[in-house]
Amino acid sequence: MLEAIDLGRCGMWARMASFEGGDTERLTKMNEERMQSGEMNLPEGMRRALLLASGDGNKRVFLTFFDDEDAIKAAEARFESMGDEIPEDVRGRRTSVESYEIVFDQTP
């Protein structure tokens, strides 16, 4: 049986940035190298990040998690500068950015 956790608007938010094009393999390698070397400075307040890729690797969704919407807004400048640090032929073209309140989380 699955255990459900109703967060009841208790304050966890997700930022979803969508990308088309780019190179998922090179992006993953570049991010790993930057994390290991200490070159990558993640946005302050970020609690977790997930990178989702389509089967053909042409589309990606970058999900990041924060305690509240204000933390997402405060991190925007850092996200913009991160885009400048990764060439577009690697990261792809950003097609959208949206923020959502997490109102329900379910784990097995």
Residue pairs with C-beta under 8 A, 6 or more apart in sequence:
2 106
2 107
2 108
3 106
3 107
3 108
4 104
4 105
4 106
5 104
5 105
5 106
5 107
6 103
6 104
7 102
7 103
7 104
7 105
8 103
9 101
9 103
11 67
11 68
12 47
12 65
12 66
12 67
12 101
12 102
12 105
13 65
13 66
13 67
13 68
13 69
13 71
13 72
13 99
13 100
13 101
13 102
14 63
14 64
14 65
14 66
14 99
14 100
14 102
15 63
15 64
15 65
15 66
15 72
15 75
15 79
15 97
15 98
15 99
16 61
16 62
16 63
16 96
16 97
16 98
16 99
16 100
17 61
17 62
17 64
17 79
17 94
17 96
17 97
18 59
18 60
18 61
18 62
18 94
18 95
18 96
18 97
19 59
19 60
19 61
19 62
19 91
19 92
19 93
19 94
19 95
20 58
20 59
20 92
20 93
20 95
21 58
21 88
21 89
21 92
21 93
22 60
22 88
22 89
22 90
22 91
22 92
22 93
23 57
23 89
23 90
24 53
24 57
24 60
25 57
26 90
27 51
27 60
27 86
27 90
27 91
27 92
28 51
30 86
30 90
31 40
33 39
34 40
41 78
42 49
42 78
43 64
43 74
43 75
43 78
43 79
43 82
44 71
44 74
44 75
44 78
45 66
45 67
45 71
45 74
45 75
46 64
46 65
46 66
46 71
46 75
47 65
47 66
47 67
48 64
48 65
49 62
49 63
49 64
49 65
50 62
50 63
50 64
51 60
51 61
51 62
51 63
52 60
52 61
52 62
52 63
53 59
53 60
54 60
59 92
60 92
64 72
64 75
65 102
66 72
66 75
69 99
69 101
72 99
79 97
83 91
83 94
